[in-house]
Amino acid sequence: MFQVSATDKDISRRSYFRYSISGDGTDPNDPTFTIERTTGRIFLRKPLDRDLPHGREVYQFNVEAEDEPDTPHSLTGFSYVKVKPLDINDNAPVFVTSDLHGSVAEHCNEGRLECKGYDMNVYSE
């Protein structure tokens, strides 16, 4: 998907970073995003959905870079990542109830029936 990278200003030492992530979509038992610990490459492990009821408009997580891990000189830096899935028209409209009843009086004015969809855009009503 993309790659993060860290730098440090040490001139006389070779930099070695270990990366990790935490936050939305990073549960190790069911990850949406994972990171390659030595390169900082972030991978998408399953499709993103922006729409309710199971999707989300924004995924936010932190990336941690640890310089010289497992040494007494280890230092840590953080970065914040925000992923916004694009909205596509991928959900059919649904009715709150599938059994609709009503009556219309003779010679009444024109009316309308409304339904709402899960797509998060201006066309969802």
Buried (B, 14 or more C-beta within 10 A) or exposed (E): EEEBEBEEEEEEEEEEBBBBBEBBBBEEEEBBBBBEBEEBBBEBEEEBBBBEEEBBEEBEBBBBBBBBBEEEEEEEEEBEBEBEBEBEEEBEEEEEEEEEEEEEEEEEEEEEEEEEBBBBEEEBE
